[in-house]
Amino acid sequence: MVTAALSRARSAAEPGPDRAPGPLAPARPGPGLPIPAAGPGELPLEPLLRLSLAAQGATGRGGRGRLRPHASAGGCHPVSAHLLIGPGCPLPPGRYAYDPLAHRVHARGPAPGGVPAGAVAVLTVTPRRTAAHYGHRAWPLLLLDAGHAAAALVLAARAHGGTVGHPAVRPAVCRDAAGPLLAAAAGLDHPAGEADEHPLAAVRLMPPDPCPEPWSLARWADGTGGTPWPVADSGRCAGGAAADDTGVVLRALTAAPHPGDGRENWWTPPPALPAPAGHDLLARRSAPPPLSGAPDRAHLAAVLAAAAAAGPGLRWYAATGGPPGTPGPGLLAPGPAAPGGLRRVAAGEARPTLAAWAAGQGWIADAGAVLLACGCPSGAPPHRVRADHLTAGHAVGTAQAVATRLGLRSRPLGSWQGADLGAALGEPPGRDWVVHGLALAAPGTPGTPGGGDRP
């Protein structure tokens, strides 16, 4: 199932005609509640959500404006957050659904007994938001978008945690919990179609004191792992129908837990350097093309290092061009011991090839530099496919915030076809595919505004 869907998403097959994407955010029953200001020692929940997930410039659910501070494929913004609130927060303990358009929460039920202090955001996606335009290419973009949202929450926690009167916040990310467990923890029904919310990941926002005992989402799922949901078998993929059904693919990706003891794994991302401030997070923009002008070598090294630190398990490169005095045409990798923190792994101009791979976007051939996350080999098991895409989205989201801090223009690149970079470098084919990218350019006059946040 997943192998067929991955092969099709990477193929040159074009998506079908656009369809109606549905509402900007899922409708929530009942009145929305304001998020109170945090008292002394409480988790500063309001600014954390405002800096990460809240719409900007919108008025209520019918308003217009930027739908989130972080990037999203085509400006679709399919990600929603369900908040699991424990003690030590300005809201009473319980389950809440967050409305990013109104910057309010909707109470959805009480908290189980004995949940730990802090909050957890279960990140879901509504596939129709993205599949309406991208068709069979949508599900990798949905995973990348969830990774960007997770990075936004982590960056907000690092930017605002520890401010006067509030404790430092310890963020952690879970990229491998089984979908039924995530759904049970958030109190959600099992997703059935493209209009339903599909849980993909979780972000934990905890006080600095260590948890007194091992922490698990099962505490929120009333001690259970959730009822497994049915997924299509590989035989249904013969005609490509299941491989084109974004909801079916997402259920297959999240149905099976990570191999091992079955417990979810929580990862604490390292601090991004230089550390973005709150105003940097609100100033993030996917710059419209063209993005010409090579970034300063030190700035390129800093962004590449930030991406590699936030994206373990992937291989990271930067394709460069430019006049003398810049790194020059070639492919660079992080190299802490190399001069300037960059080491050359290949010479020659790669950007025109990247432009052809990235849905034929010709402007990439003249971009100042293109950051690349590579991995997710052909035939990878579902947990690897899911983790590599979530990780790539998280890392590129972090790298974009660092680029903003450094004054660079940037634009994430999510849709890639036939982008087997490893094979292009003479390695065995099918092992090292481009999963995500970030075009970078020196500060300058932006080009003519284009469509959504990124392709």
Beta strands, then each sheet from edge to edge (+ up, - down):
strand 1: 79-85
strand 2: 94-99
strand 3: 104-109
strand 4: 119-125
strand 5: 170-174
strand 6: 198-206
strand 7: 266-267
strand 8: 315-320
strand 9: 330-334
strand 10: 342-347
strand 11: 369-375
strand 12: 409-413
strand 13: 433-441
sheet 1: 3+ 2- 1+ 4- 6+ 5- 7+
sheet 2: 10+ 9- 8+ 11- 13+ 12-
end
